[in-house]
Amino acid sequence: MQIVLGADDKHLRFRSSVALRRVGTHEIELTMATRVSCRNWFGRIYMACIHHAHHHYVMPTMLRAAVGRVMHSDPVTRQAWPAQPA
């Protein structure tokens, strides 16, 4: 299962992807990725200012929250997630 979110404005264009898959009977793999394209100099300055905080604080916090939701979800729901393709 994968969800792709995004937004565009006059300074930035970004896409975030969250993918979840069952890798075994009791294992789940969660992957997050973000891609940002700067459209002008203001976008580049903005990204230069927030990149460190986003990389070291925002993404790990989002991953921990997502893992927490998965770990506390209903086992029947988790069982319905697709397995890794052979």
C-alpha positions as a Markdown table, in Angstrom:
| # | Residue | x | y | z |
|---|---|---|---|---|
| 1 | Met | 0.0 | 0.0 | 0.0 |
| 2 | Gln | 1.4 | 3.4 | -0.9 |
| 3 | Ile | 0.1 | 6.9 | -0.5 |
| 4 | Val | 1.6 | 9.9 | -2.4 |
| 5 | Leu | 0.9 | 13.4 | -1.2 |
| 6 | Gly | 2.0 | 16.7 | -2.6 |
| 7 | Ala | 1.5 | 20.4 | -3.0 |
| 8 | Asp | 2.8 | 23.0 | -5.4 |
| 9 | Asp | 3.2 | 26.7 | -4.8 |
| 10 | Lys | 5.1 | 29.5 | -6.6 |
| 11 | His | 8.3 | 28.7 | -4.6 |
| 12 | Leu | 8.3 | 24.9 | -4.1 |
| 13 | Arg | 6.9 | 21.7 | -5.5 |
| 14 | Phe | 6.9 | 18.7 | -3.1 |
| 15 | Arg | 5.8 | 15.1 | -3.0 |
| 16 | Ser | 5.9 | 12.8 | 0.0 |
| 17 | Ser | 5.4 | 9.1 | -0.3 |
| 18 | Val | 4.5 | 6.7 | 2.5 |
| 19 | Ala | 4.6 | 3.0 | 1.7 |
| 20 | Leu | 3.6 | 0.1 | 3.9 |
| 21 | Arg | 4.0 | -3.6 | 3.2 |
| 22 | Arg | 4.0 | -6.9 | 5.0 |
| 23 | Val | 7.4 | -8.7 | 4.7 |
| 24 | Gly | 6.6 | -11.8 | 6.7 |
| 25 | Thr | 4.0 | -13.1 | 9.0 |
| 26 | His | 5.0 | -10.7 | 11.8 |
| 27 | Glu | 7.0 | -8.0 | 10.1 |
| 28 | Ile | 5.9 | -4.8 | 8.5 |
| 29 | Glu | 8.1 | -2.4 | 6.4 |
| 30 | Leu | 7.3 | 1.3 | 6.5 |
| 31 | Thr | 9.1 | 3.6 | 4.0 |
| 32 | Met | 8.8 | 7.4 | 3.8 |
| 33 | Ala | 10.4 | 9.6 | 1.2 |
| 34 | Thr | 10.1 | 13.3 | 0.3 |
| 35 | Arg | 11.1 | 15.1 | -2.9 |
| 36 | Val | 11.2 | 18.9 | -3.2 |
| 37 | Ser | 11.9 | 20.9 | -6.3 |
| 38 | Cys | 12.7 | 24.6 | -5.8 |
| 39 | Arg | 11.1 | 26.8 | -8.4 |
| 40 | Asn | 13.0 | 30.0 | -7.6 |
| 41 | Trp | 15.6 | 31.6 | -5.3 |
| 42 | Phe | 13.1 | 32.1 | -2.5 |
| 43 | Gly | 12.3 | 28.4 | -2.5 |
| 44 | Arg | 16.1 | 27.6 | -2.4 |
| 45 | Ile | 16.6 | 29.9 | 0.6 |
| 46 | Tyr | 13.6 | 28.5 | 2.4 |
| 47 | Met | 14.8 | 24.9 | 1.9 |
| 48 | Ala | 18.3 | 25.8 | 3.0 |
| 49 | Cys | 16.8 | 27.1 | 6.3 |
| 50 | Ile | 14.5 | 24.1 | 7.0 |
| 51 | His | 16.4 | 21.2 | 5.5 |
| 52 | His | 18.4 | 20.3 | 8.7 |
| 53 | Ala | 15.3 | 20.5 | 11.0 |
| 54 | His | 13.2 | 18.5 | 8.5 |
| 55 | His | 15.8 | 15.8 | 8.1 |
| 56 | His | 16.8 | 15.4 | 11.7 |
| 57 | Tyr | 13.5 | 16.1 | 13.6 |
| 58 | Val | 10.4 | 16.3 | 11.4 |
| 59 | Met | 10.9 | 13.0 | 9.4 |
| 60 | Pro | 11.9 | 10.9 | 12.4 |
| 61 | Thr | 9.0 | 12.2 | 14.4 |
| 62 | Met | 6.6 | 11.4 | 11.5 |
| 63 | Leu | 8.1 | 7.9 | 11.2 |
| 64 | Arg | 7.7 | 7.2 | 15.0 |
| 65 | Ala | 4.1 | 8.4 | 14.9 |
| 66 | Ala | 3.3 | 6.2 | 11.8 |
| 67 | Val | 5.0 | 3.1 | 13.4 |
| 68 | Gly | 3.1 | 3.8 | 16.6 |
| 69 | Arg | -0.2 | 3.8 | 14.7 |
| 70 | Val | 0.7 | 0.5 | 12.9 |
| 71 | Met | 1.8 | -1.2 | 16.2 |
| 72 | His | -1.5 | -0.2 | 17.9 |
| 73 | Ser | -3.8 | -1.1 | 14.9 |
| 74 | Asp | -6.2 | -4.0 | 14.9 |
| 75 | Pro | -4.4 | -7.3 | 14.1 |
| 76 | Val | -7.2 | -8.2 | 11.7 |
| 77 | Thr | -6.6 | -5.0 | 9.8 |
| 78 | Arg | -2.8 | -5.6 | 9.7 |
| 79 | Gln | -3.4 | -9.2 | 8.4 |
| 80 | Ala | -5.3 | -7.7 | 5.4 |
| 81 | Trp | -2.3 | -5.6 | 4.2 |
| 82 | Pro | -0.7 | -7.0 | 1.1 |
| 83 | Ala | 2.4 | -9.2 | 1.4 |
| 84 | Gln | 5.6 | -8.5 | -0.5 |
| 85 | Pro | 5.3 | -9.7 | -4.1 |
| 86 | Ala | 7.2 | -12.9 | -4.9 |
